[in-house]
């Protein structure tokens, strides 16, 4: 079984984002209810908004759930920064915060034993083929 998750956030949608696809856009009250009820296994405040998800690699690993773990990363932080700036929706402060968080996530992705595969998304076709092999070829 292969599943992608859609996180919850209290921030407003950016142009082109769709509720339930990009994120579940919820009020702070709804978010707090989800958190209070234990529905979110991952929760963070980031750049002034709450983000939470029902799946996170650290939490899933500690749950004992039998899963395979893959991390898809950008070629480098410069590419990520270009994409963030190209949107034109983030303040300089938010861009810096997102890049700092990305640095930490990239470091975590390299921790031995966390992910079974780390895929560099520098060429979409090749990255997809590598992911497909990992998922279906048991590579």
Buried (B, 14 or more C-beta within 10 A) or exposed (E): EEEEEBBBBBBEEEEEBEEEEBBBBBEEEEBEEBBEEEEBBBBEEEBEBBBBBBBBBEBBEEEEEEBEBBBBBBEEBEEBBEEBEEEEBBEEEBBBBBBEEBEEEBEEBEEEEBBEBBBBBEEEEEBEEBBEEBEEEEE
